Amino acid sequence: MDDGVFRDYWRRIKYDIKADLANYIDKKVGIKVDPSTLFDVQVKRIHEYKRQHLNVLHIVTLYHRLKNNPNLDITPRTFIFGGKAAPGYFMAKLIIKLINSVAEVIDNDPTIGGRLKVVFLPDYNVTFGQRVYPAADLSEQISTAGKEASGTGNMKFSMNGALTIGTLDGANIEIREEVGAENFFLFGLTTEEVYAKKAAGYNPQEYYYHNEELRAVLDLIGSGFFSRGDSSLFRPLVDNLIYNDPYMLLADYQSYIDCQEGVGHAYKDQEHWSRLAILNVARMGKFSSDRSIREYCEKIWRVQPVKIELPDYTQANAGLSVN
């Protein structure tokens, strides 16, 4: 971590991996992305509680700011999404449509100048995961606190050097404990605060009417700006947030936006960012499958290792060759 030569080598490897993913994106969906931008990644099952649409609200916020101030200094980002929705889950499918519609507008807006790119990669699977996990700079683990049972994608990202932005939910809690609070971008309500707000009668309209930027973003989506003038397309999603918001996006919106600004500032200092990424990898040993299985054996199954003798087990009968 303190070796400048090592950090430089780390960054070169990271860039090459990101360039490989950029080439894959170009071939897969025809979108050209810059490997030097911050790769902000959210790949997982599409569900309201996982809050891919909160991520979209951040993207539209940045876009709205750039349209109002073209000279605004922001950290260039490439937002990468992947995931599948259950066949009958209307709102999840509408979120996928929203991501693609926002991408269509932003990626083709010449005034943005490549400072923002949005990509949704279809048919997310393990093979795609092998490309995206090591290429990610930022891992989006932004579920509503208290909703995620555990999660393993966050572990894969962190083990591969991505920093995490997330809530105190699921395995995020343990990851933050291991990598250190200073190496984790934390935002949002805690589980206890979520329950307390709901018990007190959570009213998302209070956030909508008292946060001018949030209101502008939701109104822009609801106006048909990202749906070729069709103001009815995303109205179910927007109305659900304003009048119901079961997963409390509006309550967490400002905290998320502020935290993302911290991410942008941190990424500009590449030496600092490299240190954080290296520490993430170095401190993730607890999440090794070897450690997990050994602990299950000792504490749950209460079984002991058995030594197996394989005197006739050779490279030949294993189908291996020696170079």
Backbone bond lengths (Angstrom), bond angles and torsions (degrees), N, CA, C in turn:
res aa  C-N    CA-C-N  psi(-1)  N-CA   C-N-CA  omega(-1)  CA-C   N-CA-C  phi
1 M - - - 1.458 - - 1.527 111.03 -
2 D 1.324 117.49 -39.64 1.459 121.74 -178.50 1.519 112.75 -90.17
3 D 1.318 117.25 1.27 1.462 122.57 -179.99 1.531 108.58 -92.70
4 G 1.341 116.51 110.30 1.455 120.77 -177.61 1.511 113.63 -61.20
5 V 1.329 117.08 -35.99 1.463 120.95 178.80 1.526 109.97 -64.68
6 F 1.342 115.59 -42.88 1.469 119.74 178.93 1.524 110.96 -63.29
7 R 1.335 117.37 -43.10 1.468 120.21 -179.81 1.528 110.89 -62.71
8 D 1.327 115.99 -39.71 1.462 119.58 178.26 1.530 110.76 -63.56
9 Y 1.326 116.03 -41.92 1.469 121.32 177.90 1.527 110.04 -63.35
10 W 1.326 115.98 -41.22 1.463 122.19 177.75 1.534 110.41 -57.78
11 R 1.336 115.54 -47.16 1.463 119.49 -178.15 1.524 111.94 -65.99
12 R 1.323 117.79 -36.91 1.462 120.60 178.91 1.526 110.83 -64.79
13 I 1.341 116.06 -42.80 1.467 119.91 177.84 1.530 110.11 -63.36
14 K 1.330 116.02 -44.30 1.469 120.37 179.87 1.525 110.67 -59.92
15 Y 1.320 116.70 -43.97 1.462 120.14 -179.98 1.526 111.04 -61.38
16 D 1.320 116.59 -42.79 1.469 120.09 -179.83 1.527 111.20 -62.39
17 I 1.334 116.29 -39.70 1.469 120.30 178.87 1.530 110.44 -66.52
18 K 1.338 116.07 -41.38 1.462 120.16 177.92 1.527 111.07 -65.58
19 A 1.332 116.26 -37.45 1.467 119.77 177.87 1.526 110.88 -64.08
20 D 1.334 116.09 -37.47 1.466 120.13 177.07 1.525 110.72 -63.08
21 L 1.338 116.61 -43.12 1.467 119.77 177.71 1.529 110.45 -66.25
22 A 1.324 117.14 -38.51 1.467 120.52 178.20 1.526 110.90 -60.01
23 N 1.322 116.78 -41.54 1.468 120.63 177.01 1.524 111.08 -63.91
24 Y 1.335 115.87 -40.18 1.464 120.92 178.68 1.530 110.37 -63.09
25 I 1.334 116.63 -43.36 1.467 121.24 179.24 1.528 110.62 -61.55
26 D 1.326 115.72 -43.43 1.466 120.26 179.57 1.531 110.82 -60.33
27 K 1.327 116.13 -44.16 1.465 120.20 -179.22 1.530 111.80 -71.20
28 K 1.335 116.20 -36.10 1.465 120.43 -174.49 1.530 112.52 -77.15
29 V 1.337 116.52 -46.44 1.470 119.19 -173.75 1.528 112.92 -127.13
30 G 1.326 117.81 0.94 1.460 120.27 175.19 1.511 115.28 73.92
31 I 1.323 117.37 24.34 1.466 121.68 177.91 1.524 108.75 -110.14
32 K 1.324 116.33 127.21 1.459 120.74 179.43 1.525 109.01 -92.23
33 V 1.333 115.44 126.35 1.461 120.34 179.20 1.522 109.34 -124.13
34 D 1.313 115.34 154.39 1.462 122.63 -176.78 1.528 109.49 -95.11
35 P 1.331 118.78 119.23 1.471 120.90 -178.85 1.526 114.21 -63.56
36 S 1.334 117.27 -16.83 1.464 119.07 -179.96 1.526 112.18 -81.80
37 T 1.336 117.52 -11.37 1.460 120.10 177.79 1.523 110.09 -75.90
38 L 1.312 115.52 163.27 1.465 121.03 176.23 1.527 108.02 -71.65
39 F 1.328 116.69 119.12 1.468 121.13 176.91 1.529 108.52 -86.13
40 D 1.319 115.06 104.97 1.463 124.19 -176.04 1.531 106.67 -101.64
41 V 1.340 117.23 111.21 1.467 120.56 -164.59 1.530 112.28 -120.73
42 Q 1.327 115.25 134.66 1.470 122.20 170.88 1.520 108.11 -136.41
43 V 1.308 116.22 100.35 1.465 121.38 177.82 1.522 108.53 -123.60
44 K 1.296 115.97 119.07 1.468 122.55 -177.99 1.522 108.41 -179.52
45 R 1.313 115.67 174.06 1.469 119.94 175.60 1.531 109.73 -54.62
46 I 1.323 115.43 137.89 1.464 119.64 179.66 1.522 108.74 -82.56
47 H 1.326 115.48 119.42 1.461 120.83 -179.87 1.522 108.28 -155.15
48 E 1.323 115.95 148.31 1.469 119.64 -178.99 1.526 112.28 -59.09
49 Y 1.331 118.07 -37.37 1.465 118.68 -177.29 1.524 111.91 -71.47
50 K 1.330 117.07 -23.27 1.471 120.20 176.24 1.531 111.40 -79.44
51 R 1.301 116.30 -15.64 1.464 125.42 165.52 1.530 114.34 62.46
52 Q 1.321 115.52 46.22 1.464 118.21 170.72 1.527 110.83 -58.85
53 H 1.339 116.53 -29.51 1.467 118.75 -179.43 1.525 112.48 -72.93
54 L 1.332 119.01 -21.53 1.468 120.30 171.26 1.526 109.74 -66.85
55 N 1.316 115.89 -40.56 1.465 121.49 174.38 1.532 110.02 -57.98
56 V 1.327 116.49 -43.54 1.467 120.65 179.34 1.527 110.76 -64.08
57 L 1.321 117.54 -38.47 1.467 119.79 177.64 1.523 110.78 -60.00
58 H 1.333 116.93 -37.38 1.468 120.15 176.54 1.521 110.72 -65.44
59 I 1.328 116.66 -43.34 1.468 120.51 179.70 1.527 110.29 -60.48
60 V 1.323 116.41 -46.63 1.463 120.24 -179.23 1.528 110.39 -66.63
61 T 1.322 117.23 -33.40 1.467 120.68 175.50 1.522 110.70 -60.58
62 L 1.331 117.17 -47.61 1.463 120.70 178.50 1.527 110.72 -62.44
63 Y 1.317 116.08 -42.34 1.469 120.66 179.75 1.528 110.41 -62.81
64 H 1.303 116.15 -44.31 1.466 121.37 179.50 1.522 110.61 -61.28
65 R 1.322 116.95 -40.94 1.467 120.84 178.69 1.526 111.01 -64.72
66 L 1.328 116.49 -42.89 1.464 120.25 -179.39 1.527 111.64 -67.03
67 K 1.309 117.16 -35.20 1.468 119.65 178.42 1.525 110.81 -68.32
68 N 1.330 116.35 -33.73 1.462 120.34 178.64 1.522 112.27 -80.73
69 N 1.328 116.50 -25.75 1.465 121.55 -179.41 1.522 108.64 -142.87
70 P 1.329 117.84 86.29 1.471 121.41 -176.15 1.523 114.15 -59.82
71 N 1.331 117.51 -20.92 1.467 120.97 -179.43 1.524 112.68 -93.01
72 L 1.315 116.93 7.83 1.463 120.87 -179.52 1.522 110.63 -60.13
73 D 1.321 115.78 133.66 1.466 121.29 -179.94 1.528 108.94 -89.18
74 I 1.316 116.39 105.69 1.461 120.25 175.82 1.527 109.00 -124.67
75 T 1.314 115.79 158.41 1.459 120.82 175.52 1.526 108.60 -75.12
76 P 1.331 118.96 119.71 1.471 120.27 179.66 1.529 111.23 -58.57
77 R 1.325 115.99 136.07 1.469 120.76 -177.21 1.520 111.44 -134.88
78 T 1.310 113.36 147.50 1.459 121.46 167.95 1.523 107.30 -115.40
79 F 1.323 116.50 115.12 1.464 122.05 -179.73 1.526 108.31 -92.42
80 I 1.318 116.24 122.44 1.461 121.52 -176.61 1.528 109.54 -118.58
81 F 1.319 115.66 123.65 1.464 122.14 178.12 1.524 109.78 -116.90
82 G 1.315 114.79 151.15 1.453 121.42 171.45 1.515 108.44 -158.92
83 G 1.318 116.72 151.83 1.457 119.49 179.46 1.513 111.11 149.29
84 K 1.319 115.05 167.93 1.464 121.08 -177.80 1.524 109.83 -126.01
85 A 1.323 114.89 151.57 1.457 121.70 177.22 1.517 109.47 -108.27
86 A 1.316 116.36 148.98 1.464 120.35 174.08 1.528 109.05 -60.63
87 P 1.342 117.97 144.62 1.476 121.38 -173.51 1.528 114.53 -53.31
88 G 1.324 117.37 -38.11 1.458 119.55 -176.53 1.513 114.94 -100.08
89 Y 1.319 117.65 12.13 1.468 121.58 -174.44 1.531 108.75 -93.30
90 F 1.322 115.84 91.69 1.465 121.91 -173.87 1.525 112.52 -58.58
91 M 1.340 117.17 -48.31 1.460 119.46 -174.41 1.526 111.43 -66.00
92 A 1.330 117.47 -36.51 1.465 120.27 178.00 1.525 110.43 -64.65
93 K 1.334 115.92 -40.56 1.468 119.03 178.10 1.527 111.11 -67.15
94 L 1.321 116.24 -33.56 1.462 119.78 178.02 1.529 110.45 -68.57
95 I 1.325 116.83 -33.80 1.468 120.41 176.05 1.529 110.22 -64.21
96 I 1.331 117.05 -42.52 1.471 120.36 176.70 1.527 110.16 -60.74
97 K 1.322 116.19 -42.89 1.468 120.13 177.99 1.525 110.54 -61.91
98 L 1.321 117.01 -41.31 1.466 120.90 179.46 1.522 111.02 -62.25
99 I 1.328 116.88 -45.10 1.467 120.38 178.94 1.526 110.30 -57.41
100 N 1.321 116.31 -47.55 1.463 120.25 -178.52 1.525 112.22 -67.41
101 S 1.312 117.02 -35.72 1.464 120.36 179.70 1.525 111.26 -70.33
102 V 1.317 116.70 -40.87 1.469 120.65 175.79 1.527 109.94 -63.75
103 A 1.331 115.91 -40.91 1.470 120.39 178.20 1.525 110.93 -60.86
104 E 1.324 116.51 -42.21 1.466 120.39 -178.08 1.526 111.15 -60.01
105 V 1.320 116.71 -41.32 1.469 120.65 -178.86 1.524 111.21 -73.33
106 I 1.326 116.95 -51.44 1.465 120.47 -174.17 1.521 111.69 -67.01
107 D 1.324 117.08 -43.79 1.466 120.25 -176.09 1.525 112.56 -67.16
108 N 1.328 116.83 -18.54 1.467 120.59 -178.94 1.526 112.97 -110.59
109 D 1.319 116.78 13.56 1.464 121.28 178.85 1.525 109.24 -94.82
110 P 1.332 118.78 108.21 1.467 120.57 -175.99 1.520 113.86 -66.04
111 T 1.332 117.51 -20.56 1.466 119.43 -178.94 1.524 112.30 -73.43
112 I 1.324 116.96 -15.85 1.467 120.45 -179.24 1.526 110.57 -79.76
113 G 1.317 116.61 -26.66 1.462 120.48 173.41 1.511 115.22 61.22
114 G 1.321 117.03 34.52 1.458 119.86 177.16 1.512 115.00 76.09
115 R 1.336 117.59 5.15 1.471 119.39 -179.43 1.523 112.00 -73.17
116 L 1.323 116.56 -23.17 1.467 121.98 174.75 1.518 108.46 -132.05
117 K 1.314 116.04 134.52 1.463 121.90 170.50 1.520 107.30 -135.78
118 V 1.317 116.30 142.99 1.463 121.82 179.54 1.519 108.28 -127.19
119 V 1.329 116.01 129.67 1.463 121.57 -176.86 1.523 109.31 -132.12
120 F 1.327 116.37 129.00 1.466 120.47 167.98 1.517 107.23 -113.28
121 L 1.327 116.15 116.77 1.463 120.90 -179.66 1.528 109.77 -94.96
122 P 1.320 117.89 119.59 1.472 121.16 -177.41 1.524 112.15 -74.86
123 D 1.314 114.88 164.28 1.470 122.02 173.99 1.524 112.12 57.65
124 Y 1.323 115.22 48.99 1.467 119.91 178.96 1.527 110.28 -61.07
125 N 1.335 116.17 129.72 1.460 121.21 179.34 1.524 109.62 -150.37
126 V 1.323 116.67 -174.73 1.464 121.31 -176.39 1.527 111.22 -62.29
127 T 1.321 116.64 -40.66 1.467 120.06 -179.06 1.526 110.79 -61.21
128 F 1.327 116.34 -42.45 1.461 119.67 176.25 1.524 110.17 -64.85
129 G 1.338 116.26 -39.92 1.456 119.99 178.51 1.515 112.61 -58.11
130 Q 1.321 116.82 -36.45 1.460 120.57 179.10 1.521 111.86 -64.54
131 R 1.311 117.13 -24.49 1.464 120.59 176.44 1.522 112.09 -85.35
132 V 1.329 115.79 -40.36 1.460 118.68 -169.18 1.528 113.21 -83.78
133 Y 1.332 118.63 -34.94 1.466 119.57 -177.30 1.528 112.35 -58.37
134 P 1.331 119.72 -49.74 1.469 118.49 -179.14 1.524 113.80 -74.03
135 A 1.345 117.96 -14.24 1.464 120.75 -178.27 1.527 112.75 -90.53
136 A 1.318 117.65 -15.41 1.466 120.96 -174.36 1.525 111.50 -72.01
137 D 1.327 115.56 139.01 1.466 121.19 169.88 1.519 110.56 -93.80
138 L 1.328 116.00 -39.29 1.462 121.77 -177.88 1.517 109.72 -127.43
139 S 1.319 115.92 131.45 1.462 123.40 -179.93 1.524 108.94 -105.16
140 E 1.331 116.12 120.47 1.469 121.86 -178.80 1.528 109.80 -88.78
141 Q 1.342 115.50 108.22 1.471 121.65 178.80 1.521 107.11 -124.75
142 I 1.330 115.69 74.32 1.461 121.96 -160.91 1.527 113.18 -116.10
143 S 1.314 116.95 28.39 1.466 120.91 179.28 1.528 110.90 -63.14
144 T 1.323 115.79 155.89 1.456 121.01 174.70 1.523 109.36 -61.27
145 A 1.313 117.41 130.07 1.465 120.93 -178.33 1.525 110.27 -56.04
146 G 1.340 115.12 131.36 1.454 121.23 179.55 1.509 114.72 96.06
147 K 1.342 117.67 -2.21 1.465 120.68 -176.05 1.525 113.73 -103.90
148 E 1.319 118.20 -26.38 1.466 120.84 -175.73 1.520 109.81 -90.44
149 A 1.335 116.78 124.18 1.468 120.51 -179.44 1.522 110.91 -64.81
150 S 1.308 117.08 -46.81 1.467 120.73 178.37 1.511 109.35 -155.40
151 G 1.333 116.20 -77.46 1.454 120.55 -177.00 1.517 110.75 96.32
152 T 1.324 116.40 136.96 1.471 120.77 176.16 1.524 112.00 -121.84
153 G 1.327 117.22 -19.96 1.455 119.61 177.74 1.513 111.39 -58.69
154 N 1.337 116.46 -38.59 1.465 119.58 178.93 1.530 111.49 -60.85
155 M 1.328 116.71 -35.40 1.467 120.49 177.98 1.527 110.81 -67.53
156 K 1.327 116.57 -43.53 1.470 120.59 -178.90 1.521 110.83 -61.49
157 F 1.322 116.37 -42.92 1.461 119.75 178.77 1.525 111.05 -62.78
158 S 1.317 116.18 -49.01 1.461 119.81 -176.64 1.522 111.76 -64.31
159 M 1.327 117.26 -39.59 1.467 120.83 177.32 1.526 112.05 -62.25
160 N 1.323 116.42 -24.75 1.462 121.27 -179.54 1.526 112.90 -97.89
161 G 1.325 116.82 10.94 1.458 119.91 171.88 1.507 116.42 95.15
162 A 1.336 118.59 6.31 1.466 120.24 175.38 1.527 109.20 -81.94
163 L 1.315 116.59 139.70 1.455 120.46 172.11 1.524 108.40 -83.43
164 T 1.315 115.89 154.14 1.463 120.96 -174.32 1.514 111.39 -108.54
165 I 1.327 116.11 133.90 1.460 121.42 163.87 1.519 105.76 -109.61
166 G 1.332 116.41 126.78 1.451 116.79 -174.42 1.508 113.91 -169.31
167 T 1.316 113.61 173.35 1.456 123.19 176.08 1.531 109.03 -94.92
168 L 1.317 115.33 170.75 1.466 120.10 174.43 1.525 108.24 -81.72
169 D 1.321 115.29 78.78 1.458 121.15 -174.65 1.517 109.61 -144.62
170 G 1.327 116.55 142.59 1.457 120.96 176.25 1.518 112.35 56.05
171 A 1.326 115.56 -141.21 1.463 121.26 -177.73 1.521 112.69 -72.44
172 N 1.340 117.95 -9.48 1.466 119.69 174.21 1.519 111.29 -53.85
173 I 1.320 115.17 -37.44 1.465 120.18 -176.84 1.521 110.22 -61.28
174 E 1.331 116.48 -47.18 1.464 120.44 -179.78 1.526 111.84 -70.66
175 I 1.326 116.79 -37.71 1.466 119.37 178.52 1.523 110.05 -61.31
176 R 1.317 116.53 -44.77 1.468 120.49 179.97 1.522 110.96 -62.36
177 E 1.327 116.44 -38.34 1.465 119.78 177.81 1.519 111.42 -63.50
178 E 1.329 117.00 -36.98 1.463 120.86 -176.65 1.529 112.47 -79.50
179 V 1.326 117.38 -46.18 1.471 119.31 -174.95 1.518 111.87 -82.48
180 G 1.327 117.15 -18.64 1.459 120.97 -179.11 1.516 111.38 102.07
181 A 1.327 115.75 137.75 1.466 120.72 -177.64 1.519 112.01 -58.74
182 E 1.339 116.17 -31.22 1.462 120.12 -178.19 1.527 112.52 -72.83
183 N 1.333 117.59 -11.76 1.462 122.38 -179.65 1.529 112.14 -109.44
184 F 1.312 116.14 19.27 1.465 122.49 -176.38 1.522 107.63 -137.73
185 F 1.316 117.90 129.83 1.465 121.83 -179.76 1.529 108.57 -91.67
186 L 1.321 115.47 99.22 1.465 122.25 -174.05 1.524 110.70 -96.45
187 F 1.327 116.12 138.32 1.461 121.13 175.21 1.523 108.68 -148.23
188 G 1.308 114.97 169.28 1.457 120.92 166.38 1.514 116.60 88.68
189 L 1.324 113.02 173.39 1.456 121.88 179.55 1.521 110.89 -70.25
190 T 1.323 115.94 150.35 1.460 120.89 170.55 1.529 108.96 -82.61
191 T 1.316 115.98 170.40 1.469 119.95 178.06 1.522 110.72 -57.99
192 E 1.322 116.14 -43.18 1.467 120.56 -179.23 1.527 110.95 -63.45
193 E 1.321 116.33 -39.77 1.467 120.03 179.78 1.526 111.55 -69.16
194 V 1.328 116.63 -35.63 1.467 120.36 175.96 1.526 110.12 -61.07
195 Y 1.335 116.26 -48.88 1.464 120.31 -179.69 1.532 111.21 -62.66
196 A 1.335 116.03 -40.23 1.463 119.94 -178.43 1.524 111.36 -65.33
197 K 1.322 116.52 -41.95 1.464 119.81 179.44 1.529 111.11 -64.69
198 K 1.318 116.15 -40.95 1.465 119.15 179.65 1.526 110.62 -67.00
199 A 1.324 116.02 -39.36 1.464 119.73 179.62 1.524 111.36 -65.61
200 A 1.332 116.02 -31.18 1.466 120.54 -179.12 1.524 112.62 -83.69
201 G 1.347 116.45 -3.38 1.459 120.30 179.85 1.515 112.31 91.83
202 Y 1.310 116.07 67.51 1.472 121.88 -177.74 1.523 111.33 -59.19
203 N 1.327 115.34 128.27 1.462 121.22 -179.69 1.529 109.32 -124.78
204 P 1.330 118.25 98.61 1.468 120.47 -176.95 1.521 113.52 -63.05
205 Q 1.339 117.76 -21.54 1.463 119.57 179.97 1.525 111.89 -63.55
206 E 1.314 117.02 -27.00 1.464 119.80 177.08 1.524 110.54 -60.97
207 Y 1.333 116.82 -40.36 1.463 120.74 178.87 1.528 110.25 -72.36
208 Y 1.301 116.37 -39.04 1.467 120.86 -179.29 1.529 111.03 -61.96
209 Y 1.313 117.35 -44.75 1.465 120.47 -175.53 1.527 113.26 -83.37
210 H 1.327 118.02 -19.99 1.465 119.86 -177.38 1.524 113.64 -101.08
211 N 1.326 117.75 -6.46 1.467 120.82 178.66 1.529 107.71 -117.16
212 E 1.321 115.91 102.36 1.470 120.82 -173.40 1.526 112.34 -61.01
213 E 1.340 116.82 -41.38 1.460 119.57 -178.02 1.528 111.07 -68.74
214 L 1.319 117.01 -41.71 1.464 120.85 177.06 1.524 110.29 -60.04
215 R 1.323 116.15 -44.40 1.467 120.08 -179.66 1.530 110.70 -62.56
216 A 1.330 116.63 -40.95 1.469 120.38 179.58 1.524 111.33 -63.47
217 V 1.327 116.44 -39.25 1.469 121.29 -179.61 1.523 110.76 -66.92
218 L 1.322 117.23 -47.48 1.468 120.52 179.78 1.527 111.19 -65.33
219 D 1.326 116.21 -38.92 1.464 119.55 179.13 1.527 111.05 -66.15
220 L 1.333 116.67 -36.28 1.464 120.36 178.82 1.528 110.51 -64.01
221 I 1.322 116.08 -43.89 1.470 120.11 178.15 1.526 110.48 -64.48
222 G 1.329 116.08 -44.06 1.460 120.77 -177.80 1.517 114.31 -71.90
223 S 1.336 116.71 -17.58 1.472 120.42 -176.39 1.515 113.63 -76.73
224 G 1.332 116.88 -15.45 1.458 120.55 -175.18 1.513 113.10 97.68
225 F 1.334 117.31 5.77 1.467 121.12 -178.03 1.523 111.55 -59.60
226 F 1.330 116.45 -38.07 1.467 120.64 -178.79 1.533 112.53 -97.05
227 S 1.323 116.76 7.52 1.468 119.91 -177.59 1.521 111.18 -131.23
228 R 1.335 115.19 35.93 1.472 122.06 175.42 1.525 112.26 54.03
229 G 1.330 114.71 39.92 1.454 120.27 176.20 1.511 115.57 87.59
230 D 1.312 118.05 -3.66 1.467 121.43 -179.81 1.528 108.84 -83.78
231 S 1.315 116.45 96.77 1.465 120.66 -176.41 1.521 113.14 -75.68
232 S 1.319 117.21 -7.64 1.469 119.77 -179.27 1.530 112.66 -91.13
233 L 1.342 117.59 -18.90 1.463 120.35 -171.28 1.522 112.46 -60.89
234 F 1.325 117.35 -51.56 1.461 120.36 -176.15 1.529 112.77 -99.77
235 R 1.343 116.57 8.25 1.458 119.53 179.91 1.527 112.71 -60.34
236 P 1.345 120.66 -39.17 1.472 119.09 177.72 1.527 112.66 -59.65
237 L 1.320 117.00 -38.35 1.465 120.71 -179.31 1.525 110.42 -70.71
238 V 1.331 116.51 -46.45 1.466 120.54 -179.13 1.523 110.84 -64.05
239 D 1.324 117.54 -46.02 1.464 120.68 -179.91 1.523 111.39 -63.73
240 N 1.315 116.63 -36.91 1.460 119.93 178.44 1.525 110.90 -61.92
241 L 1.329 116.60 -36.86 1.463 120.19 178.74 1.527 111.40 -72.10
242 I 1.307 116.51 -43.33 1.466 119.78 -175.60 1.525 112.10 -71.66
243 Y 1.322 117.49 -38.24 1.460 120.28 -171.87 1.527 114.52 -106.07
244 N 1.327 117.21 -10.89 1.466 119.12 -177.07 1.528 111.11 -134.15
245 D 1.321 116.69 -62.41 1.465 124.30 177.16 1.535 112.37 48.50
246 P 1.332 117.68 61.37 1.469 120.19 -175.94 1.524 113.86 -62.80
247 Y 1.323 117.45 -22.52 1.465 119.98 -178.24 1.523 112.59 -109.29
248 M 1.316 116.08 15.80 1.463 124.96 165.64 1.527 113.90 56.90
249 L 1.319 116.07 43.81 1.462 120.14 174.96 1.527 111.54 -64.07
250 L 1.334 115.94 -42.97 1.458 118.58 -175.29 1.524 111.42 -67.93
251 A 1.318 116.53 -32.29 1.463 120.04 177.73 1.524 111.68 -67.77
252 D 1.323 116.58 -31.81 1.468 121.19 -178.05 1.526 113.38 -96.85
253 Y 1.318 117.50 -5.04 1.467 120.98 -172.15 1.528 112.49 -56.48
254 Q 1.319 118.00 -55.09 1.468 119.61 -173.61 1.521 111.93 -65.47
255 S 1.322 116.56 -38.86 1.468 120.08 176.88 1.524 110.58 -61.30
256 Y 1.321 116.17 -39.95 1.468 121.59 179.36 1.528 111.16 -66.41
257 I 1.321 116.83 -45.24 1.464 121.04 179.67 1.525 110.34 -61.73
258 D 1.323 116.94 -44.73 1.468 120.78 179.53 1.523 111.10 -63.07
259 C 1.325 116.38 -41.33 1.464 120.89 179.91 1.528 110.23 -65.38
260 Q 1.315 116.99 -38.94 1.461 120.81 178.96 1.530 111.41 -65.35
261 E 1.312 117.61 -31.37 1.462 119.88 175.09 1.524 109.82 -64.42
262 G 1.326 116.32 -38.27 1.458 120.16 175.71 1.514 112.14 -63.51
263 V 1.336 116.62 -37.87 1.468 121.09 176.17 1.524 110.12 -60.34
264 G 1.326 116.12 -47.25 1.457 120.63 -178.73 1.514 112.71 -60.00
265 H 1.331 116.15 -43.50 1.468 119.94 178.67 1.528 110.60 -64.57
266 A 1.320 116.92 -41.33 1.471 120.68 -178.63 1.523 111.05 -64.51
267 Y 1.323 117.42 -38.94 1.468 120.54 -176.74 1.523 111.83 -67.98
268 K 1.316 117.42 -28.23 1.468 120.39 179.28 1.524 111.67 -62.56
269 D 1.316 116.93 -30.97 1.470 121.58 176.90 1.524 107.57 -92.60
270 Q 1.323 116.63 90.48 1.456 120.93 -173.19 1.524 113.26 -65.91
271 E 1.320 117.75 -30.99 1.466 119.69 176.32 1.525 109.87 -64.05
272 H 1.318 115.74 -45.61 1.465 120.63 179.17 1.522 110.86 -64.61
273 W 1.331 116.26 -44.96 1.470 120.17 -179.63 1.528 110.98 -60.70
274 S 1.326 116.33 -41.10 1.471 120.11 179.96 1.520 111.01 -61.58
275 R 1.323 116.50 -41.23 1.474 119.82 177.91 1.527 110.68 -59.77
276 L 1.335 116.15 -45.84 1.467 120.13 -179.64 1.523 111.06 -62.23
277 A 1.331 117.05 -42.19 1.467 121.05 -178.60 1.522 111.04 -65.20
278 I 1.327 116.47 -43.21 1.470 120.71 179.90 1.522 110.35 -63.84
279 L 1.332 116.80 -41.78 1.467 120.26 178.25 1.524 110.93 -62.86
280 N 1.327 117.27 -37.93 1.467 120.27 177.74 1.516 111.03 -57.76
281 V 1.321 116.49 -46.92 1.465 120.26 -179.81 1.523 110.39 -65.01
282 A 1.324 116.30 -45.70 1.466 120.97 -174.66 1.525 112.40 -64.03
283 R 1.326 116.86 -29.86 1.464 120.57 -174.11 1.532 114.11 -99.78
284 M 1.322 116.84 8.62 1.465 120.08 -177.00 1.525 113.59 -96.24
285 G 1.322 117.78 11.31 1.459 120.75 -176.85 1.515 114.33 -59.07
286 K 1.329 116.57 -29.31 1.469 120.12 -179.40 1.527 111.83 -58.90
287 F 1.321 117.42 -26.42 1.459 121.16 -174.40 1.522 112.68 -92.34
288 S 1.322 116.72 11.34 1.463 121.05 174.52 1.526 109.85 -63.39
289 S 1.331 116.77 139.84 1.470 120.36 177.50 1.525 110.66 -64.55
290 D 1.339 118.02 -31.01 1.467 120.72 177.21 1.524 110.47 -60.98
291 R 1.329 116.44 -45.71 1.465 120.51 179.43 1.522 110.56 -64.28
292 S 1.328 116.62 -41.66 1.462 120.54 -178.57 1.529 111.50 -62.36
293 I 1.336 116.35 -46.85 1.465 120.47 -178.10 1.523 110.78 -66.89
294 R 1.330 116.67 -40.56 1.463 119.57 178.30 1.527 110.59 -61.09
295 E 1.328 117.04 -40.26 1.456 120.69 -179.81 1.528 111.28 -68.55
296 Y 1.320 117.61 -37.96 1.464 120.88 174.77 1.524 110.02 -60.25
297 C 1.333 116.00 -44.11 1.470 120.12 -179.87 1.523 111.17 -60.19
298 E 1.329 115.97 -42.31 1.460 120.32 -174.27 1.524 112.90 -79.07
299 K 1.339 117.89 -40.14 1.457 120.44 -169.22 1.528 114.51 -104.18
300 I 1.317 117.50 -23.39 1.465 119.70 -175.68 1.523 111.38 -113.47
301 W 1.321 116.81 -56.82 1.462 120.13 -178.63 1.525 111.78 -78.02
302 R 1.348 115.56 -25.26 1.477 121.91 -179.05 1.527 111.18 54.01
303 V 1.292 116.09 52.26 1.464 122.56 176.66 1.523 109.04 -118.30
304 Q 1.325 114.68 154.68 1.453 121.12 -178.77 1.524 109.80 -107.54
305 P 1.325 116.78 150.28 1.468 118.79 176.84 1.521 111.71 -63.38
306 V 1.308 116.42 144.97 1.465 122.67 179.10 1.519 108.59 -116.04
307 K 1.310 115.70 125.89 1.460 120.03 179.65 1.526 109.31 -77.93
308 I 1.325 116.22 129.64 1.461 121.62 -178.92 1.522 109.41 -113.23
309 E 1.314 115.40 125.39 1.466 120.60 178.14 1.527 109.09 -91.21
310 L 1.308 116.49 128.87 1.465 121.79 179.31 1.531 109.35 -129.26
311 P 1.326 116.39 68.59 1.472 118.91 -175.77 1.520 113.76 -63.81
312 D 1.335 117.34 -29.37 1.463 120.28 -176.96 1.531 112.56 -98.38
313 Y 1.321 115.66 8.02 1.464 119.56 -177.42 1.523 108.50 -84.57
314 T 1.301 117.14 101.82 1.464 121.73 -176.36 1.517 110.32 -116.79
315 Q 1.313 114.93 167.94 1.460 119.31 177.32 1.524 111.10 -61.53
316 A 1.310 116.27 -31.65 1.468 120.06 -178.05 1.520 111.14 -64.56
317 N 1.378 116.13 -51.76 1.462 116.38 -177.21 1.529 112.45 -78.80
318 A 1.323 116.67 -7.62 1.465 119.41 174.15 1.518 111.28 -89.18
319 G 1.328 115.95 -5.07 1.457 119.75 179.07 1.508 113.29 76.47
320 L 1.354 116.43 24.57 1.455 120.52 -178.99 1.511 110.27 -103.12
321 S 1.299 115.59 157.44 1.462 120.53 176.27 1.512 109.37 -128.58
322 V 1.296 116.21 154.59 1.461 122.14 179.86 1.517 108.47 -110.86
323 N 1.336 115.41 127.79 1.471 118.97 178.60 1.527 110.13 -82.04
